[in-house]
């Protein structure tokens, strides 16, 4: 039933959301395109945009991930999220995304993100909160040390604010579990976007 529901489109996510049955498998296919990409950022996006719903799925996945991570962490974790998406957004605007990230690691990032959302769509318990902290640290490691360019990796690794928090075990130690109905709906949609496959593609 979740795939058939019409999203409210009344929240503060600044894009049109479509019923999920129109978007199933689109993120997996876009990841395949990205992994095979040998051209420019613009040519990759042109290929994705030939499927209107794939383009919508990619945009929703990106903006939902940014919004959810912003809402989930505070202190040093919040600084990491803000800096990460600032660098990514600047790179997209400048047309240099393929220099900033390693597209072949995108599926690994997706798997770590899926592990995180799979916990967050459930009710909060002490055990799940600890699992979310662990999942965030795993996402941080993959994004920072495998997904980002060497230049950005070195900047994050030498950032004293993050370095102290990691060494002290404080990074992502406090989780702001999603309680708001709109955020919970968005989180569920993101998890389904990342995981549900169209039976026709199986």
The 8 nearest C-alpha neighbors of each residue, nearest first, counted from 0:
[[1, 3, 2, 4, 20, 19, 5, 18],
 [2, 0, 4, 3, 19, 188, 18, 20],
 [3, 1, 19, 20, 0, 4, 18, 21],
 [4, 2, 0, 1, 18, 20, 5, 19],
 [5, 3, 1, 2, 18, 6, 0, 19],
 [4, 6, 18, 7, 3, 17, 19, 16],
 [7, 5, 8, 4, 16, 18, 17, 9],
 [6, 8, 9, 5, 10, 16, 181, 4],
 [9, 7, 6, 10, 16, 15, 12, 14],
 [10, 8, 7, 11, 12, 6, 181, 13],
 [11, 9, 12, 8, 181, 7, 13, 182],
 [10, 12, 13, 9, 8, 14, 181, 66],
 [13, 11, 10, 14, 62, 63, 8, 66],
 [12, 14, 11, 15, 10, 62, 8, 59],
 [15, 13, 12, 16, 59, 58, 8, 55],
 [14, 16, 8, 17, 13, 55, 12, 59],
 [17, 15, 8, 6, 14, 18, 59, 55],
 [16, 18, 19, 15, 6, 5, 21, 22],
 [19, 17, 5, 20, 3, 4, 21, 2],
 [18, 20, 2, 22, 21, 17, 23, 3],
 [19, 21, 2, 22, 23, 18, 3, 197],
 [22, 20, 19, 18, 23, 52, 17, 2],
 [21, 23, 19, 20, 25, 52, 56, 24],
 [24, 22, 197, 196, 25, 20, 195, 21],
 [23, 25, 196, 27, 26, 197, 28, 195],
 [26, 24, 53, 28, 27, 23, 22, 29],
 [25, 27, 29, 28, 24, 30, 57, 193],
 [28, 26, 30, 24, 25, 29, 31, 193],
 [27, 29, 31, 25, 30, 26, 24, 32],
 [30, 28, 26, 32, 31, 27, 25, 33],
 [31, 29, 33, 27, 28, 32, 26, 34],
 [30, 32, 28, 34, 29, 33, 35, 27],
 [31, 33, 29, 35, 30, 34, 36, 28],
 [32, 34, 30, 36, 31, 35, 102, 29],
 [33, 35, 103, 31, 102, 32, 36, 30],
 [36, 34, 32, 33, 31, 37, 103, 102],
 [37, 35, 33, 34, 38, 32, 43, 39],
 [36, 38, 35, 39, 34, 33, 43, 42],
 [37, 39, 36, 42, 43, 40, 41, 97],
 [40, 38, 42, 41, 43, 97, 37, 36],
 [39, 41, 43, 42, 97, 44, 96, 94],
 [42, 40, 44, 39, 43, 45, 94, 38],
 [41, 43, 45, 39, 44, 40, 38, 46],
 [44, 42, 40, 46, 41, 45, 39, 47],
 [43, 45, 47, 41, 46, 42, 48, 40],
 [44, 46, 42, 48, 43, 47, 41, 49],
 [47, 45, 43, 44, 48, 49, 42, 50],
 [46, 48, 44, 45, 49, 54, 50, 53],
 [49, 47, 50, 45, 54, 46, 51, 44],
 [48, 50, 47, 46, 51, 45, 54, 53],
 [51, 49, 48, 53, 52, 47, 54, 46],
 [52, 50, 54, 53, 48, 49, 55, 47],
 [51, 53, 55, 54, 50, 22, 56, 21],
 [52, 54, 25, 56, 50, 55, 51, 57],
 [53, 55, 48, 57, 51, 52, 56, 47],
 [56, 54, 52, 58, 53, 57, 59, 51],
 [55, 57, 53, 59, 54, 58, 22, 60],
 [58, 56, 60, 54, 59, 55, 61, 53],
 [59, 57, 55, 61, 60, 56, 62, 54],
 [58, 60, 56, 62, 61, 57, 63, 55],
 [59, 61, 57, 63, 58, 62, 56, 64],
 [62, 60, 58, 64, 59, 63, 57, 65],
 [61, 63, 65, 59, 64, 60, 58, 66],
 [64, 62, 66, 60, 65, 61, 59, 67],
 [65, 63, 67, 61, 62, 66, 60, 68],
 [64, 66, 62, 68, 63, 67, 69, 61],
 [65, 67, 63, 69, 64, 68, 62, 70],
 [68, 66, 70, 64, 69, 65, 63, 71],
 [67, 69, 71, 65, 70, 66, 64, 72],
 [70, 68, 66, 67, 71, 65, 72, 77],
 [71, 69, 67, 68, 72, 66, 175, 177],
 [70, 72, 175, 68, 69, 174, 67, 176],
 [73, 71, 77, 76, 174, 70, 175, 69],
 [72, 74, 77, 76, 75, 71, 173, 171],
 [73, 75, 77, 76, 78, 72, 170, 171],
 [76, 74, 78, 77, 161, 170, 73, 79],
 [77, 75, 79, 78, 73, 72, 74, 171],
 [76, 78, 73, 80, 75, 79, 74, 72],
 [77, 79, 75, 81, 76, 80, 82, 74],
 [80, 78, 76, 82, 77, 81, 83, 75],
 [79, 81, 83, 77, 82, 78, 84, 69],
 [82, 80, 78, 79, 83, 84, 85, 77],
 [81, 83, 85, 79, 80, 84, 78, 86],
 [84, 82, 80, 86, 85, 81, 79, 87],
 [83, 85, 87, 86, 81, 82, 88, 80],
 [84, 86, 82, 88, 83, 87, 89, 81],
 [85, 87, 89, 83, 84, 88, 90, 82],
 [88, 86, 84, 90, 89, 85, 91, 83],
 [89, 87, 91, 85, 90, 86, 84, 92],
 [90, 88, 92, 86, 87, 91, 85, 93],
 [89, 91, 96, 95, 87, 93, 88, 92],
 [90, 92, 88, 94, 96, 93, 89, 87],
 [93, 91, 89, 90, 94, 88, 95, 96],
 [94, 92, 90, 91, 95, 89, 96, 88],
 [93, 95, 91, 92, 96, 90, 40, 41],
 [94, 96, 90, 98, 93, 97, 91, 99],
 [97, 95, 90, 99, 98, 91, 94, 100],
 [96, 98, 99, 95, 100, 40, 101, 39],
 [97, 99, 96, 95, 100, 148, 101, 90],
 [98, 100, 96, 148, 97, 147, 95, 90],
 [101, 99, 147, 148, 146, 97, 98, 102],
 [100, 102, 146, 103, 104, 147, 97, 148],
 [101, 103, 105, 104, 34, 33, 100, 97],
 [102, 104, 34, 101, 105, 33, 106, 35],
 [105, 103, 107, 102, 106, 146, 101, 108],
 [106, 104, 108, 102, 107, 103, 109, 30],
 [105, 107, 109, 108, 104, 110, 30, 103],
 [106, 108, 110, 104, 109, 105, 111, 141],
 [109, 107, 105, 111, 106, 110, 112, 104],
 [110, 108, 106, 112, 107, 111, 113, 105],
 [109, 111, 113, 107, 112, 108, 106, 114],
 [112, 110, 114, 108, 138, 113, 109, 107],
 [111, 113, 109, 115, 114, 110, 108, 116],
 [114, 112, 110, 116, 115, 111, 117, 109],
 [113, 115, 111, 117, 112, 116, 110, 134],
 [114, 116, 112, 113, 117, 134, 118, 131],
 [117, 115, 119, 113, 118, 190, 114, 120],
 [116, 118, 114, 115, 119, 120, 113, 190],
 [119, 117, 116, 115, 120, 121, 127, 131],
 [118, 120, 116, 121, 117, 115, 122, 176],
 [121, 119, 118, 117, 187, 116, 186, 122],
 [122, 120, 119, 118, 123, 117, 127, 116],
 [123, 121, 124, 120, 119, 127, 118, 176],
 [122, 124, 127, 121, 128, 125, 176, 119],
 [125, 123, 127, 126, 128, 122, 129, 121],
 [124, 126, 128, 127, 129, 123, 130, 131],
 [125, 127, 129, 124, 128, 130, 123, 131],
 [126, 128, 130, 124, 129, 125, 131, 123],
 [129, 127, 131, 125, 130, 126, 124, 132],
 [130, 128, 132, 126, 127, 131, 125, 133],
 [129, 131, 127, 133, 128, 132, 134, 126],
 [130, 132, 134, 128, 133, 129, 135, 115],
 [133, 131, 129, 135, 130, 134, 171, 172],
 [132, 134, 130, 136, 131, 135, 137, 129],
 [135, 133, 131, 137, 115, 136, 132, 130],
 [136, 134, 138, 132, 137, 133, 139, 131],
 [135, 137, 139, 133, 138, 134, 140, 132],
 [136, 138, 134, 140, 135, 139, 133, 141],
 [139, 137, 135, 141, 111, 136, 140, 142],
 [138, 140, 136, 142, 137, 141, 143, 135],
 [139, 141, 137, 143, 138, 142, 144, 136],
 [142, 140, 145, 138, 144, 139, 143, 146],
 [143, 141, 146, 139, 140, 145, 144, 138],
 [144, 142, 140, 152, 147, 141, 139, 145],
 [143, 145, 141, 140, 142, 152, 146, 147],
 [146, 144, 141, 142, 147, 143, 104, 101],
 [145, 147, 142, 101, 100, 104, 143, 144],
 [148, 146, 100, 143, 99, 145, 152, 142],
 [149, 147, 99, 100, 150, 151, 152, 146],
 [148, 150, 152, 151, 153, 147, 144, 99],
 [149, 151, 153, 148, 152, 154, 147, 99],
 [152, 150, 154, 153, 148, 149, 147, 155],
 [153, 151, 149, 155, 154, 150, 143, 144],
 [152, 154, 156, 150, 151, 155, 157, 149],
 [155, 153, 151, 157, 152, 156, 158, 150],
 [154, 156, 158, 152, 153, 157, 151, 143],
 [157, 155, 153, 154, 158, 152, 162, 161],
 [156, 158, 154, 155, 159, 153, 162, 161],
 [159, 157, 155, 160, 161, 156, 162, 154],
 [160, 158, 162, 161, 157, 163, 156, 164],
 [161, 159, 162, 158, 163, 164, 75, 78],
 [162, 160, 164, 159, 163, 158, 165, 75],
 [161, 163, 159, 165, 164, 160, 158, 166],
 [162, 164, 166, 165, 161, 160, 159, 167],
 [163, 165, 169, 170, 161, 167, 162, 166],
 [166, 164, 168, 162, 170, 167, 163, 161],
 [165, 167, 163, 168, 164, 162, 169, 170],
 [166, 168, 164, 165, 169, 163, 170, 162],
 [169, 167, 165, 166, 170, 164, 172, 171],
 [170, 168, 164, 172, 167, 165, 171, 166],
 [169, 171, 164, 165, 172, 168, 76, 75],
 [172, 170, 173, 132, 76, 169, 72, 174],
 [173, 171, 169, 170, 132, 174, 168, 129],
 [174, 172, 171, 175, 72, 73, 132, 169],
 [173, 175, 72, 176, 71, 172, 171, 128],
 [174, 176, 71, 72, 177, 173, 70, 73],
 [175, 177, 174, 178, 71, 123, 119, 128],
 [178, 176, 179, 183, 175, 182, 71, 119],
 [179, 177, 176, 180, 183, 182, 175, 181],
 [178, 180, 182, 181, 177, 183, 184, 176],
 [181, 179, 183, 182, 184, 178, 177, 185],
 [182, 180, 184, 183, 179, 185, 10, 186],
 [181, 183, 185, 179, 184, 180, 186, 177],
 [182, 184, 186, 180, 185, 181, 177, 179],
 [185, 183, 181, 187, 186, 182, 180, 188],
 [186, 184, 182, 188, 183, 187, 189, 181],
 [185, 187, 183, 189, 184, 188, 182, 190],
 [186, 188, 190, 184, 189, 185, 120, 183],
 [189, 187, 185, 191, 186, 190, 192, 184],
 [188, 190, 192, 186, 187, 191, 60, 185],
 [189, 191, 187, 193, 188, 192, 116, 194],
 [190, 192, 194, 188, 193, 195, 189, 187],
 [193, 191, 189, 190, 194, 188, 195, 23],
 [192, 194, 190, 191, 189, 26, 195, 113],
 [193, 195, 191, 192, 190, 196, 113, 24],
 [196, 194, 191, 23, 192, 24, 193, 197],
 [197, 195, 24, 23, 198, 194, 200, 201],
 [196, 198, 199, 23, 200, 24, 195, 201],
 [197, 199, 201, 200, 196, 24, 23, 195],
 [198, 200, 197, 201, 196, 24, 23, 195],
 [199, 201, 198, 197, 196, 24, 23, 28],
 [200, 198, 199, 197, 196, 24, 195, 23]]
